[in-house]
Amino acid sequence: MSASYWNQVLADGLTVPEDRPLGDLTAELTRMLGDPDPGRRDEIALQTLAAWIERGVYDDLLVGLGDGMSEGLRVGIETPGTDDVFRRSFSALVLGVCLERANAEDLLGRSTVLDWGDRLATWLLREQDLRGFVEGKGWAHAVAHGADAIGALGGSPHLEAPELTVLLDVLADRVLAERLPGQPPLDHGELDRLAIATLRLLRRDLLPLSVLEPWVNRVATVATEAMAGPVGQDPYPRRNHAEGFLRALYVQLALTTRPPAVRADLVLVVVDALRRTNHAFLT
């Protein structure tokens, strides 16, 4: 359909049109999630799907919608650097909205949530297109959108401490993944979004310090070992993601108005880690 059709939908307050079946509308919006035009992708497809999910339009169809979004995570995964990244990235974002709705209204069974979580985590660790903003095409932001979805997943009552621990490791693995030649750094807010996702897991108050302390130290060790590498090797590409994530996590823990129960102890752990990773710069 023409852009004017969807612009009218927006103008009408995103009321579901009655002149076409919902399935047809959804299929078109799903295709538009992969459109390189940010006006169609962000302003029409994402806004419309998110609004309809949040208003309960898909409550009886949520499993099918989420399954479709999880399939979108695989589109073009073997060929990073193409426009297919938009379909993957925005599918993750919509999947996160599905999870938020399910969490609020208890709409999904445990098996569905775990299935989506497995697909989401697998994609996030496989994703090689790290572009943040693409000139002329807008936000790709796959890692940021993946982090948002992981945060939503972590809010599911179907996930207990073992599953949350796995998600913590997924987030750390994404932070610490070595960049391939030609990959850009995560410098478009992705580390902040990963830290926000971490905080959302912590707010479940199911993860003890005995799990969190070695997890933080794992991230810090990568930063310190990078700086201790051979003198002929630039340490910063390896260090910056780990260091930036620790700083972002500290900001979240220090400034949040909804702290997890473990905050006081965990802040001390993170500060100690930052002291070790920044010892050469402290005066």
N, C-alpha and C positions, 0 to 999 in steps of 0.2 A: 504494500500500500504506500501511498505517497506520504511525504513528510507532513503535508497539510492535515491528513487524517489524524496522525498522532499528535500534532500540535493542537488540534481541536480537543483531543482527549485530555491533554494537559490543561488546556483552557477551561475544560469542564470539571476541573478538580480531580482528575484521574478516576472518574466514575467509569465502571466497566461498560463499554459499548454493548448495545443490544442487537446490533445489526449483523454480528458475526459470532460464530461459536467461540467460546472461551479457549478451546483447544487450538483453533486457528490463530487467535490473537497471541497465545502463549508461544506457539511455534515461531511466529514472526519476531516476537520480542527476543526470543532465545537466539535466533540468527543475528539479530541486531547487536547482541552483546559482543559479537566478534567484529563489528563494523569499525573500520579505521577512522570513521568520522566521529569525533567525540560528541557532536551534537546528537547524533542518533544513538550512540552507545551509552553515554553518561546521562544525557538530559532526557532521553525518551525511554530506552529499554530498561536501564537500571532503575530510574525513578519509578517507572510504572510497575515493574515487577516487585520492587521493594514495597511500594504502597499497597499493592493488592495482597501481598503476603501478610503484611502487618495488619490489614483490615479484615483478614480471615477469608478472603475470596478463595484461597487454595486449601483451606483447612482439611477438606475431605479428599484433596488431591495432592497433599504435600509430599507423600512418598514418591509419587511419579515425578513431580516437579524436581525434587531433590535428586532423584536418580538421574534425571536428564542433565542436571547441573554437574553431577559428578562425572558423567560421561564427557561433558565439555572440558574437563580437566585434562583429557587425553588428546585433544585436538592439536595436531602439529607438534607434539611434545618432542619428537625426534629432530625437529628442524628449528632450533632457536634462532631468533633474529628476524622472524617473519611476522606478519600481522596476526597470525594465529595466536600470538601471546595474549591478545585482547580477549579472545574467547575463553582461554584458560583462566586468565586472571579475573575476569568479571563473572565467570561461572563460580569461582571460589567465593567471590563477594556475595553473590545471590545465595549460594549454599549456606553461607553464614547467616543470612537473613532467615532462611528456612529453619535453621537450628535455633535461632533466637525465638522465633514464633513457637516452635515445638517446645522449647524450654518453658515458655510462659504459659502455654495452654495444655501441656502434657499430651501432645499429639502423636508422638512416635514411640515405637517399641525399642527395647534395648538393641535388638539385632540390627535394626535399620540404622540407629545412631552409630553403632560400632562399625558397620559397613561403610557409611559415609566417612567416618573418621579415618578408617584405614585408607580409603581412596584419597582423601585429602592430604594425609601425612605423606603417603607415597608420592603424590604429585609434588608437594612442596619441596621434598628432598631431591626429586629428579629435575625440577625446573632449572634450566640453564639460562633463561633469558632474564637477566637482572636489570634490564632497563627500567628507569623510573619514569621520566617524562620523555615522550617521543615528539620531537619537533613536528608540528603540523598535524599530529594525531592524538595528542593528549597523553593521559596517564596510562601506562602499561602496569607498572607497580605490582607485579605478580607476588613478590615476597611480602609486601605490605598487606595485600588483600588476603594472601594465605595466612598471615599472622592474625588478621581480624577473624577469619573463619575458625582458626584454632582456638582463639579466645572464646568464641561462641560455643564451639564444641565442648570446651572445658566447663562451660556452665550447665551442661546436661546433667540432670540428676541420675542418669544411667551410668555415669562415669564415677568410679571410686578411686581410691588412692593409687592402685596399680596402673590404671589407665592414665591418670593425671601424671604419674611419674614418666610414663612413656611419652606423653606430650611434651613434658619438660625437656626430655632428651631430643625430641624432634626439633624443638626450638633451638636448643644448643647446637645441634648438628647443622642447622641452617646457618646460624651465626658463624660457625667455625669452618664451614666448607671452604676449601681452597678455591680461589678464583681461577678459572681457566683463562688462557691467553685471549685477550680481546674483551673479556667481561668487564663491565663497569663496576665500580664499588657500590656498596649499599649506602648511598649518600643523599637519598631523597626521602628521609624520614622512616626508612624501613626498620632501622634499629630501634627507634622509638615505638613503632607498632609491635615489634617483637617483644619489647619490654612490657607494653600494655597487655599483650596476650599472656605473658608470664604472670603479671599481677592478677589477671582474671582467674588463672588457675590457683594462685595462692589464696584468693578470697574464698575458695571452697573450704578452707581450713581443714584440709585432709592430709596435707603434706608436712611431715615433721622436719625439724632442723637437721636431723640425722640424714635425711635425703637431700635437703637443700644445700647444706654446707659443702659437701663434695661436688655437687653440681656447679656451684659458683666457682669453686677452686679449679674445676676442670676448665672453665672459660678463662680464668685468670692465668692458668699455666700456659695456655697458648700464647697469650700476650707477652708474658715474661720470657718464654723460650724464643719467641720471634726476635726480641731485642737482644738476646744472647747468641744469635746466629753468626755465621761467618761475616767478617768485616766487608767482604765484597758483595754481600747480598742485602738488598733493600728490605729492612724488617717491617716497614710500615704497612704494606698491603696485607700482610698476615696479621699484624697487631691491631690495625685500626678497627676491624669489625668486632673483635673480642673486647677491646678497650671501650669502644663506643657503646656497645651493648651494656657493659657493666655500669657505665655512667648513666645511661638511660634508665636502667633498672633502679639505680640509686635515686634518681629524680622521682620516679614513680612511687617508690616506697616512702620517700621523705615528704612528698607533697600531697599524696592522695588523701582525700577526705573519707575514704572507706577502706581503712587499712586491714590487712589480714591479721589474724591473731598472732602470727609469728613475726610481725614487723620489727619489734624492738630488737630481737635477737638477730634477725636476718640483716638488718641495717648494719649492725656491727660486723657481720661476716663480709658484707659487700664493701664496707669501708676498709677493712683489713686487706681485702683483695685489691682494691684500688691503691692502697698504700704500697703494696708490693709491685703492682704494674707501673706505678709512677715514681718509684723511689729515686730515679735519676733526676727528676724534675722538682722534687720537694725541697724547699729552702726554709 
